[in-house]
Structure formats: C-alpha cells, structure tokens
Amino acid sequence: MKEFAYQRAEDVSGAVALLGADPDARFLGGGTNLVDLMKSGVERPGRLVDVRQLPLGAIESTSEGGLRIGATVTNSDLAAHPEVRRRYPLLTQAVLAGASGQLRNMATVGGNLLQRTRCGYFADVTKPCNKREPGTGCPALEGEHHNHAILGASEHCVATHPSDMGVALTALDAVVTYETADGPGELPLADFYLPVGDTPHRETALPPGALITGVTVPPAPVAARSRYRKVRERASYAFAIGSVAAALDVSDGVVREVRLAFGAVASRPWRARAAERALTGAPAEAENFAAAADAELAAARPLRDNAYKVTLMRNLVVAVLTELAEEAAR
C-alpha cells in the first residue's frame, strides 16, 4: 500500500477545503471499499480526509413528508430506522441484503453510493481496464463476464455497479445533496451516475472535490407496499447477479402506480422506465408483468456468458410484482 497522510475534518467546509488543497486526497467514511482498493493498488491517494465525525449522521423527516438521510449514517442504522422501515420497506430490505453485519456497521450512505465495481479486471492492477486506466481496453468483453452488464454497457466497459441500496434509492427518486467550495448542490439519483460511453472512468456527475452530505427521499405513498429481491450465487454475503426494487399501488385490480429499478445489470442502478410505462393502467396480472419486463429488457445486449440474466430478470420482475399484487388483493 502506498504511504498516505491522514487528517480528520472538523466541519463540512473544512473537509471540502482540505480536499481542494490536495488533489491527491480522498474522503474517508467507513472505508469498506476505499481501503480494500488501496490495499490492492487500485486507489493510491496521498491523503485521507476522515469525514466520519462530521454532523451528517442524522435521519430526519422533511416538511414534505419524506426523509433526509445524512451521508455518514451507517448502513445498519439506516436499515433499522423505524421511519425507513415504515415508509420505505424496500430500502431496509435492500440495505440488509448487502454486505455483512460487520460491514454494514461501518459502511456509510455516502460511501455506498460511491463504491466501485467488483469486476475482477478492475480490481487486478496487472490487467488492463478502461475504468482504472482509460484507453487500455476491456478484457471482460471476451474474458470472464458471467456477472457483467446486459443494459447500458459499451465496447469500453461492461462492469456493473454493486450497490443494493442505490437500486432502492433509484426506485424512490432520491436526490443526492453535496457541498463544494462554491456552495451546496444536489443531483437526482437518476442523473448522479454517468452513462458508460467511452469514458467509463468518469462514474458520477459530482463536481470535482464535492463531498456528499446526504440523500433526500421524497414522499412516496406507493412505497408502503414495496420489496427488494436479490438473487446471488450463495445465500450469505455476496454481490447480486440480479436484483429488483419494486413498489406497487393497485386499485380494483389495476396498476395505479409502479416503481421498478434493476440492480447488477448495468454500470449504474437501472430505472425500468419502459416497464413502468407498460404497466401503469394495466391489470395487475402475471402476463402483464412479464410483458412489462420484456419491454424493458428488449434493450438488453448480453455477452457470450451472461444471457441468462435476461431470463433471470424477467422471472424476478414477475415474481416480485405478483407477490405485491397478491398482498394488495387481500
């Protein structure tokens, strides 16, 4: 590991100033992803600015009826919060599906959104990787890619985003707030992650030196009946091979509102807008759920060894929405 300096920030403006004064610095929250990448040599910061003690650890109701979640809230505290469990059960389920209990106790909300792909070529500094070293190539295209992207990828990168929490927040239309030297700003999560294109190393739309200060989740009555379902290769701690965040409002057997987001299929949490449009106003029946999934997955471009994800995601959408529809009919 490269030798680095360490400094604890005293306040938000001070943290931003410290990073601005040292372009080789990085913010440190729980460190559950960053420190691992430092050990492997993928990340090589010269200074870590510890933001864990900043006053960003609260979960508060907003005047509009949503929740404001501070960037340093741990994943464990987020999942256990009574208002999160009551208003947004899919968010609690998503967080609990991610990592292990020990990691959730350390990992922060801001860091979760910024975690980087688990692609083996990205993590191995002896291999080329456009995300790690632009212009070197993407060996996953012809190599090991059974858990790589089927949506929104490019010839430059086919890696997937690993966050479970991010999938649920995408379905909830969450907004990321941040602070820069020029003042505060915000980004809807739908715009937070950049398309892969030919610049896979540029992952988010955050301005340079920005510190995430929190996430605002707007009121979403539809989320009262919601679910996060994750498929993985083992029942214990493992990253998804496919996941769905879904919320469903059914009235007289007809879908009045639906939220859908997919995980582990793209470089970012994937909002299933085509599926939502296909379902809204349709009878809440399995054949319509399947047709909606097909409408979204029509854009899929699977590789040699990951076409199974198309079928997996279709079946997952049908299963989750059917469960939610049956609950609504009781």
C-alpha positions in Angstrom: 0.0 0.0 0.0 1.2 3.5 -0.9 2.1 5.6 2.2 -0.5 8.2 2.9 -1.3 11.1 5.2 -4.4 11.2 7.4 -6.4 14.2 8.6 -9.7 14.4 10.4 -12.1 17.1 9.1 -13.7 19.3 11.7 -16.6 20.6 9.7 -18.1 20.3 6.2 -16.5 23.4 4.8 -13.1 22.4 6.3 -13.4 18.9 4.7 -14.1 20.4 1.3 -11.2 22.9 1.7 -8.8 20.1 2.7 -9.6 18.1 -0.5 -9.4 21.2 -2.6 -5.9 22.0 -1.3 -4.7 18.5 -2.2 -5.8 16.9 -5.5 -4.3 13.6 -4.4 -6.6 13.4 -1.3 -9.7 11.3 -0.9 -12.6 11.5 1.6 -12.8 8.6 4.0 -16.1 7.4 5.5 -16.3 3.8 6.7 -13.5 2.8 4.3 -15.1 -0.6 3.5 -14.5 -0.1 -0.2 -11.8 2.5 -0.4 -9.3 0.8 1.9 -9.7 -2.5 0.1 -8.9 -0.7 -3.2 -5.9 0.9 -1.6 -4.6 -2.5 -0.4 -4.8 -3.8 -4.0 -3.2 -0.7 -5.5 -6.3 0.4 -7.5 -6.7 3.5 -5.4 -3.5 5.4 -4.4 -4.4 8.6 -2.5 -1.7 10.6 -0.9 -4.0 11.8 1.9 -7.2 10.6 3.5 -9.6 13.2 4.9 -11.8 11.5 7.5 -15.4 12.8 7.4 -16.9 10.2 9.7 -17.2 12.7 12.6 -19.0 15.4 10.6 -22.5 16.2 11.7 -24.0 14.2 8.9 -25.3 11.2 10.8 -29.0 12.0 11.3 -32.2 10.7 9.7 -34.9 13.4 9.7 -38.3 13.9 8.3 -38.7 16.6 5.7 -41.5 19.1 5.7 -42.9 17.5 2.5 -43.2 14.1 4.2 -40.0 12.4 3.0 -36.8 11.7 4.8 -33.4 13.3 4.8 -30.6 10.8 5.4 -27.1 12.1 6.3 -24.1 10.9 4.4 -22.4 9.4 7.4 -25.4 7.4 8.6 -24.3 3.8 8.7 -26.0 1.1 6.6 -27.0 -0.7 9.8 -28.6 2.4 11.3 -30.4 3.2 8.0 -31.9 -0.3 7.8 -33.1 -0.2 11.4 -34.6 3.2 11.4 -38.3 2.9 12.2 -39.4 5.5 9.7 -37.4 3.9 6.9 -38.9 0.5 7.8 -42.4 2.0 7.9 -42.3 4.3 4.8 -39.8 2.6 2.6 -39.5 -1.1 3.4 -37.7 -1.8 0.1 -34.9 0.4 1.3 -34.5 -1.5 4.5 -34.6 -4.8 2.6 -32.0 -3.6 0.1 -29.6 -2.5 2.8 -29.9 -5.7 4.7 -29.3 -7.7 1.5 -25.9 -6.0 1.1 -22.6 -7.0 2.6 -22.4 -8.5 6.1 -23.5 -7.2 9.5 -19.9 -6.1 10.4 -19.6 -4.2 7.1 -23.0 -2.6 7.4 -21.9 -1.3 10.9 -19.0 0.6 9.2 -20.3 1.5 5.7 -21.9 4.9 5.2 -24.7 6.1 2.9 -22.4 8.4 1.0 -19.7 5.8 0.6 -22.2 3.2 -0.5 -23.3 5.3 -3.4 -19.6 5.9 -4.4 -18.5 2.3 -4.2 -16.8 1.0 -7.3 -17.4 -2.1 -9.4 -16.3 -5.5 -8.3 -15.2 -6.5 -11.8 -12.1 -8.8 -11.4 -10.2 -7.0 -14.1 -10.7 -3.6 -12.5 -9.5 -5.0 -9.1 -6.4 -6.6 -10.6 -3.7 -4.0 -11.4 -1.8 -6.4 -13.6 -4.7 -6.4 -16.1 -5.8 -3.7 -18.5 -9.1 -1.8 -17.6 -10.6 1.3 -19.2 -12.3 2.2 -15.9 -9.0 2.1 -14.0 -6.7 3.2 -16.8 -8.5 4.8 -19.7 -7.6 3.6 -23.1 -6.1 0.2 -22.0 -9.1 -1.9 -23.1 -11.8 -4.0 -21.5 -10.7 -7.7 -21.3 -14.1 -8.6 -19.8 -15.7 -8.4 -23.3 -14.0 -11.6 -24.3 -13.0 -12.9 -20.9 -14.8 -13.6 -17.6 -18.1 -11.7 -17.8 -20.9 -14.0 -16.5 -21.9 -11.4 -13.9 -21.4 -8.3 -16.1 -23.8 -5.8 -17.7 -26.6 -6.5 -20.1 -28.0 -3.0 -20.2 -26.4 0.3 -21.0 -22.9 -1.0 -21.5 -20.4 -0.1 -24.3 -17.4 -1.6 -26.0 -15.3 0.3 -23.5 -16.8 -1.2 -20.3 -19.3 -3.9 -19.3 -18.9 -3.8 -15.5 -21.8 -3.5 -13.2 -22.5 -1.3 -10.2 -22.5 -3.3 -6.9 -24.8 -1.2 -4.7 -28.1 -2.7 -3.4 -29.0 0.5 -1.5 -28.6 2.5 -4.7 -31.1 0.4 -6.6 -33.8 1.0 -3.9 -33.0 4.8 -3.8 -33.2 4.9 -7.6 -36.8 3.5 -7.5 -37.6 6.1 -4.8 -36.5 9.1 -6.9 -33.9 10.0 -4.3 -31.8 13.2 -4.6 -28.1 13.4 -3.6 -27.0 16.6 -1.8 -23.4 17.7 -1.8 -21.1 20.6 -0.8 -18.3 22.2 -2.9 -16.1 25.2 -2.4 -18.7 27.1 -4.4 -21.5 26.1 -2.1 -24.2 23.3 -1.9 -25.7 21.5 -4.8 -27.9 18.5 -5.5 -28.3 15.8 -8.1 -31.3 13.5 -8.7 -30.0 9.9 -8.4 -31.3 9.4 -11.9 -28.6 11.8 -13.1 -26.0 11.0 -10.5 -24.3 8.1 -12.3 -23.0 8.8 -15.8 -23.6 6.6 -18.8 -20.6 4.4 -19.7 -20.0 5.7 -23.2 -16.3 6.0 -24.0 -15.4 7.4 -20.5 -16.1 4.6 -18.0 -13.6 6.1 -15.6 -16.0 9.0 -15.1 -18.6 7.4 -12.9 -20.7 10.2 -11.4 -21.8 13.7 -12.2 -20.4 15.1 -8.9 -18.3 18.2 -9.3 -14.6 17.8 -8.6 -13.9 17.9 -4.9 -17.6 17.6 -3.9 -18.5 16.0 -0.6 -21.8 14.1 -0.4 -23.7 15.5 2.6 -26.9 13.4 2.4 -29.7 11.8 0.4 -33.3 13.1 0.4 -36.0 10.6 -0.3 -39.3 12.3 -1.3 -42.6 11.1 0.0 -43.8 8.0 -1.9 -47.0 6.5 -0.6 -46.6 3.7 -3.2 -43.5 2.5 -1.3 -45.7 1.4 1.6 -46.2 -1.8 -0.4 -42.7 -2.5 -1.8 -40.0 -5.1 -1.9 -36.3 -5.6 -2.8 -35.4 -9.0 -4.1 -31.8 -10.0 -4.7 -30.5 -13.1 -6.5 -26.9 -14.1 -5.6 -24.7 -17.2 -6.0 -24.8 -18.0 -2.4 -27.2 -17.2 0.5 -24.6 -15.4 2.6 -22.7 -12.2 1.9 -22.4 -12.0 -1.9 -23.0 -9.4 -4.6 -26.1 -9.7 -6.7 -26.3 -11.4 -10.1 -29.6 -9.6 -10.5 -32.0 -7.7 -8.2 -35.3 -5.8 -8.4 -36.6 -2.9 -6.3 -40.4 -2.7 -6.8 -43.3 -0.7 -5.3 -46.8 -1.3 -6.5 -50.2 0.5 -6.0 -53.2 -1.5 -7.2 -56.8 -0.3 -7.2 -59.7 -2.5 -8.3 -57.2 -4.9 -9.9 -55.5 -2.2 -12.0 -52.0 -0.8 -11.5 -52.3 2.8 -10.4 -48.6 3.4 -9.8 -45.5 1.3 -10.1 -41.8 1.8 -9.4 -39.1 -0.5 -10.7 -35.4 -0.5 -10.6 -32.9 -3.2 -11.5 -29.5 -4.0 -10.0 -26.4 -5.9 -11.2 -27.4 -5.5 -14.9 -25.7 -2.1 -15.7 -22.9 0.2 -14.7 -25.5 2.1 -12.5 -28.8 1.2 -10.8 -31.2 0.8 -13.7 -34.6 2.6 -13.5 -37.0 0.5 -15.6 -39.0 3.3 -17.1 -40.2 1.3 -20.1 -41.6 -1.4 -17.8 -43.3 1.2 -15.6 -45.0 2.8 -18.6 -46.2 -0.5 -19.9 -47.7 -1.4 -16.5 -49.4 1.8 -15.5 -53.1 1.5 -16.1 -52.9 -2.2 -16.9 -54.5 -5.1 -15.0 -52.2 -6.4 -12.2 -51.7 -9.8 -13.8 -48.7 -12.0 -14.3 -48.8 -11.8 -18.1 -48.7 -8.0 -18.0 -45.8 -8.1 -15.5 -44.0 -10.4 -18.0 -44.8 -8.1 -20.9 -43.5 -5.1 -19.0 -40.3 -6.9 -18.1 -39.9 -7.8 -21.8 -40.4 -4.2 -22.8 -37.5 -3.1 -20.5 -35.2 -6.0 -21.4 -35.7 -5.5 -25.2 -32.7 -3.2 -24.9 -30.5 -5.9 -23.4 -27.3 -6.7 -25.2 -25.9 -9.8 -23.3 -22.4 -11.1 -23.8 -21.3 -14.7 -24.5 -21.9 -15.9 -21.0 -24.5 -13.7 -19.3 -27.6 -14.0 -21.5 -29.1 -15.9 -18.5 -29.6 -12.5 -16.8 -32.4 -11.6 -19.3 -34.5 -14.6 -18.2 -33.5 -14.2 -14.6 -34.6 -10.6 -14.5 -37.9 -11.3 -16.3 -38.7 -14.0 -13.8 -37.7 -11.8 -10.9 -39.9 -9.0 -12.0 -42.9 -11.3 -12.4 -42.3 -13.0 -9.1 -41.9 -9.7 -7.1 -44.8 -7.9 -8.7 -47.1 -10.9 -8.3 -46.3 -11.1 -4.6 -47.1 -7.4 -4.2 -50.3 -7.7 -6.2 -51.5 -10.6 -4.1 -50.8 -8.6 -1.0 -52.9 -5.7 -2.4 -55.8 -8.0 -3.1 -56.0 -9.3 0.5 
